[in-house]
Amino acid sequence: MSPTANPSAGAYHMISSRVRFDVSKVTGSSRGLALFVQADNLTNIEVWHPDWGGNSGDTLPAYRGRSVLFGVEVF
């Protein structure tokens, strides 16, 4: 049985994506407007980092799962 309560820390490949659609190019507008979607951790992997400050050898959560952000850019 492990003396720590959390999963061990390890190396991971984080897959992220950002898609941007420039609306002003389609409409021919002089003002800039764009829509975007950004997604991080697409594989939905929990990532744990070592707790370097503590003496227990435990880990801390860094990325708990997938996150998606929708937005509008005005330029």
N, C-alpha and C positions, 0 to 999 in steps of 0.2 A: 504494500500500500504506500502511495506517495505521501510525503509529509505536507505537500502543498494542496490547496483546494482548487486552484485554477489550472487550466491546461498549460502545457509547457510552451515556451516561446520558440518560434521557428522562422524560417525564411519563406516568403510568399510572393507570388506574382500578382499584382493588383491590375485588373483590367478595367479601364475607364473609357468613356466615350463622350465627345462633345459634338453636337450637330447644331449648325447655325444657318438660318435662312434669312437672307437680306431682302426684306419686303420692299425697300425703296428702289432697288434695281428693277423689280417687276412692275411697280407702279410708275416709275419714272419721276418720283418725287425728289425735290432738292434737299429735303430733310431726311436724315438717316433713321431708319427703323429696321430692327432685326429681331427675330424670335429665336430662342435657343433652348436646347435641352442638354443638360449635363448629367451623366450618370457615373457614379464611382462605385467600385467594388461590384462589378456586374456578376461575378461568380458567387457573391454572397458568402464569403469566407470570413469567419471570425479571426481577427489578428490580435495576438497578445504579445506585449513587450515585457522584457524583464524589469522587475522593480529594483533598479540599481541602488536606490537609497535605503532600502530596508535590509534587514539581516535575515529575513525568512526564506529568501530564494524564490519568492512568489512572483507572479506576473500581474500585469495591469492590462485591461482591455484598451485597444487602440482604435480599431475599427470593428464595430459590432455587426455590421451588415451593409447591405446595399442602400445607397441614397441617390435620389433623383431630384434635380433642380430644374424648374421651368422658369424662363425669364424673358424679359423684353429689354432690348438695348435701344437707347435713343442717342443718336450722335449727330 
